[in-house]
Amino acid sequence: MSNYHCNCGGLILPDFSSYKVDDEVNFMIQKRKNISNSFISVSQTAYSGKITKIEGDDITVKAQVRIYKLSRFEITPKDAPGPIDYFRIGQCRCELNQEQKPCVA
């Protein structure tokens, strides 16, 4: 079981405050394009990269040859589940459930 899977079956969020320069991270870029009257095409692409600079909540990530400026909360550690996994499986809710013990990774 990884550090991000709880005994309750949910996923534990990463520690967004622990990022350091040179950490490898995953992130997604979303593009929107108007294709006709009221239709919009939306595409998402997943990327991996390395943190090159941190200024507060603004993090600069180099992925292949491009550099992206992202929010601290738009990226996840390389070994963490991606945003789609959190939507699909769900976040750990142990803290909300008084009967269960807190998450143990």
C-alpha positions as CSV (number, residue, x, y, z in Angstrom):
1,M,0.0,0.0,0.0
2,S,1.4,3.4,-1.0
3,N,1.7,6.5,1.2
4,Y,-1.4,7.8,-0.5
5,H,-3.8,4.9,0.1
6,C,-5.7,4.9,3.4
7,N,-7.1,1.9,5.1
8,C,-10.7,3.3,4.5
9,G,-10.2,2.9,0.8
10,G,-9.8,6.6,0.0
11,L,-6.8,8.5,-1.2
12,I,-4.8,10.7,1.1
13,L,-3.9,14.2,-0.3
14,P,-0.2,15.0,-0.8
15,D,1.5,17.5,1.5
16,F,1.4,20.5,-0.8
17,S,3.7,22.5,1.5
18,S,6.6,20.0,1.2
19,Y,7.6,20.7,-2.4
20,K,11.3,21.5,-3.0
21,V,13.4,22.5,-6.1
22,D,14.3,19.5,-8.2
23,D,11.3,17.4,-7.0
24,E,9.7,15.5,-9.9
25,V,6.0,16.2,-10.2
26,N,2.9,15.5,-12.4
27,F,0.4,18.1,-13.7
28,M,-2.2,18.6,-16.3
29,I,-2.7,21.3,-18.8
30,Q,-6.2,22.0,-20.1
31,K,-6.9,23.7,-23.4
32,R,-10.3,25.1,-24.5
33,K,-11.2,26.0,-28.1
34,N,-14.5,27.4,-29.5
35,I,-15.5,25.1,-32.4
36,S,-18.9,26.6,-33.3
37,N,-21.8,28.6,-31.9
38,S,-22.1,27.2,-28.4
39,F,-19.7,24.3,-28.6
40,I,-16.3,24.2,-26.9
41,S,-13.7,21.6,-27.3
42,V,-11.7,20.8,-24.1
43,S,-8.6,18.7,-24.0
44,Q,-6.4,17.8,-21.1
45,T,-2.8,16.6,-21.4
46,A,-0.8,15.1,-18.5
47,Y,2.9,16.1,-18.1
48,S,5.8,15.2,-15.8
49,G,8.5,17.6,-15.0
50,K,11.0,18.9,-12.4
51,I,10.5,21.9,-10.1
52,T,12.9,24.7,-11.0
53,K,11.7,27.6,-8.8
54,I,9.3,28.1,-5.9
55,E,7.9,31.6,-5.0
56,G,5.2,31.3,-2.4
57,D,2.3,29.3,-4.1
58,D,3.7,29.9,-7.6
59,I,5.9,27.0,-8.8
60,T,7.9,26.8,-12.0
61,V,8.2,23.4,-13.6
62,K,10.3,22.3,-16.6
63,A,8.7,19.5,-18.6
64,Q,10.8,18.3,-21.6
65,V,11.6,21.6,-23.3
66,R,8.8,23.9,-22.0
67,I,8.6,25.8,-18.7
68,Y,5.2,26.0,-17.0
69,K,4.2,28.4,-14.2
70,L,1.7,26.6,-12.0
71,S,0.0,26.9,-8.6
72,R,1.2,24.7,-5.8
73,F,-2.2,23.0,-5.8
74,E,-2.1,22.1,-9.5
75,I,0.8,19.6,-9.2
76,T,1.2,16.3,-7.4
77,P,4.4,14.4,-6.5
78,K,5.6,11.9,-9.1
79,D,4.5,8.9,-7.1
80,A,1.1,10.3,-6.0
81,P,-2.2,9.5,-7.7
82,G,-3.3,12.0,-10.3
83,P,-6.4,14.3,-10.0
84,I,-8.5,11.9,-12.0
85,D,-7.8,9.1,-9.4
86,Y,-9.1,11.4,-6.6
87,F,-12.3,11.9,-8.6
88,R,-12.6,8.2,-9.4
89,I,-11.7,6.7,-6.1
90,G,-12.4,9.5,-3.7
91,Q,-10.5,11.3,-1.0
92,C,-10.0,9.8,2.5
93,R,-12.8,10.8,4.8
94,C,-11.5,9.3,8.1
95,E,-11.4,12.7,9.8
96,L,-15.0,13.3,9.0
97,N,-16.1,9.9,10.3
98,Q,-15.8,10.0,14.1
99,E,-16.0,6.2,14.5
100,Q,-12.8,5.5,12.5
101,K,-9.3,6.2,13.5
102,P,-7.3,8.8,11.6
103,C,-5.5,7.8,8.4
104,V,-2.6,5.5,8.7
105,A,-0.5,5.2,5.5
